[in-house]
Amino acid sequence: MHTPDQTAYEAPDRLRVAVVGTGNIARFHVEALQSMPEDAALVAAVDVDPDNLALFTDRYGIPQRYSDMDRMLREVQPDLVHLCTPPGMHHGQVLACLRAGASAVVEKPPALSLAEMEEMAAAEGPPGQGPWFATLFQHRFGSGARRVQAMAEAGALGRPLVAVCHTLWYRDQAYFDVPWRGRWDTEGGGPTMGHGIHQMDLLLALLGDWSEVSATARRQAREMETEDLSVGHVSFANGAVAGIINSVLSPREESYVRVDFERATVELSHLYGYGDDDWTITPAPGCAEEIAAAWEAGEAGVNSGHSAQLAHVVSALKAKEAPPVSSTESLRTMRLVAGIYASAAQHRAITAGELRQGSRFFERMHGGGTPW
Ligand SMILES: NC(=O)c1ccc[n+]([C@@H]2O[C@H](COP(=O)([O-])OP(=O)(O)OC[C@H]3O[C@@H](n4cnc5c(N)ncnc54)[C@H](O)[C@@H]3O)[C@@H](O)[C@H]2O)c1
């Protein structure tokens, strides 16, 4: 484990924050940060594209601009860095931040392989001190998900039995013309890694540890290196079983998560973000009053999105706690992604435990070579 300079990370009243990568997604980070000015000050932005950088820093009034992240880390010494760069950059940039004593929030996917994830986790600082990295998985943080999680943890819903997790999205061929998309060495995978990972992360937040997965992945319609479709079923340590589809081929788009617990069916139907009204709770016979009371008692009114998660990230860092979604939790989600690829490539069931050092699917999501 890398041991940071003990004096390097002191959480101040107001975190000094930098953004690296000023393309499409960065604005969601900045707008979230600007909504909490008493807790976070945006002090610098970095991009290798001078036009993107100038437009972005002018628009948001960011005082310092850099073309080189390492120089920014040395000169600015931020408390927190938001990494909004393409996926192939994340591993090296997270390591550089942690080694400079700065915590990082990294966009999904946090790395290209489980090996990279474990190296990043090992570079975090000690409990109570940090620095840490968090992965941007914003769908855990809407009040609907938090309510269901609280109800499940309190035992109000009974045992989870069967679940559905669909990311049925549509991306045309032009979408994959962006050079880093649809390639193993720059995106790490197709819709399993790049799109369905959000819904799968939410599923894992609701159901906990997974134990075994069987999957098929195909390239059905798009010209790209990776899959454009994966279909799997996954077993959980608590006995639940879930069916998963990750697609970029579906003209009627939907993100759908459903869990049938003993006492209620919980459903979420949305596309790229949800509010409380996108959840439906159907109680089992005889459970209506109890389920309605538990649902009404929970947190309400928070839509899923960057703002919801980043509020938790900033408050955790100010309390010197590991920010969500932690390295342990995001590694579990990435292990499921790797399990789907390993199963599809080898035509057999994969256990979570076998995706360790020594497995070729630990080193690279597709295990090397051409999986299908
Ligand atoms: N959480 C979500 O819902 C969500 C949605 C869309 C994208 N994303 C993720 O966000 C990340 C970025 O996606 P995007 O669509 O914003 O990409 P983008 O191509 O629009 O922006 C990336 C930016 O990073 C810059 N960049 C590249 N290399 C750099 C380097 N070495 N140093 C500094 N800047 C560099 C580019 O010049 C560009 O401005 C990806 O990982 C993507 O998967 C997440």
The ligand as a Gaussian input file, in Angstrom:
#p B3LYP/6-31G(d) Opt

LIG

0 1
 N      -22.071000       8.875000     -15.113000
 C      -22.678000       8.962000     -16.274000
 O      -23.912000       8.875000     -16.389000
 C      -21.852000       9.193000     -17.509000
 C      -22.449000       9.624000     -18.694000
 C      -21.635000       9.872000     -19.813000
 C      -20.263000       9.633000     -19.747000
 N      -19.729000       9.163000     -18.582000
 C      -18.282000       8.869000     -18.494000
 O      -17.577000      10.087000     -18.398000
 C      -16.265000       9.940000     -18.983000
 C      -16.060000      11.056000     -20.024000
 O      -17.064000      10.958000     -20.998000
 P      -17.460000      12.226000     -21.886000
 O      -18.633000      11.791000     -22.685000
 O      -17.538000      13.450000     -21.049000
 O      -16.168000      12.273000     -22.856000
 P      -15.682000      13.524000     -23.737000
 O      -14.870000      12.933000     -24.825000
 O      -16.842000      14.406000     -24.080000
 O      -14.764000      14.362000     -22.733000
 C      -13.503000      13.901000     -22.313000
 C      -12.575000      15.109000     -22.149000
 O      -11.358000      14.633000     -21.578000
 C      -10.295000      15.332000     -22.237000
 N       -9.053000      14.571000     -22.085000
 C       -8.630000      13.477000     -22.760000
 N       -7.425000      13.084000     -22.311000
 C       -7.081000      13.930000     -21.315000
 C       -5.951000      14.038000     -20.455000
 N       -4.937000      13.175000     -20.522000
 N       -5.926000      15.048000     -19.558000
 C       -6.940000      15.939000     -19.477000
 N       -8.034000      15.894000     -20.273000
 C       -8.102000      14.907000     -21.173000
 C      -10.771000      15.468000     -23.672000
 O      -10.059000      16.464000     -24.382000
 C      -12.238000      15.817000     -23.461000
 O      -12.456000      17.207000     -23.331000
 C      -16.244000       8.523000     -19.575000
 O      -15.604000       7.653000     -18.685000
 C      -17.706000       8.160000     -19.715000
 O      -17.960000       6.754000     -19.646000
 C      -20.482000       8.955000     -17.482000

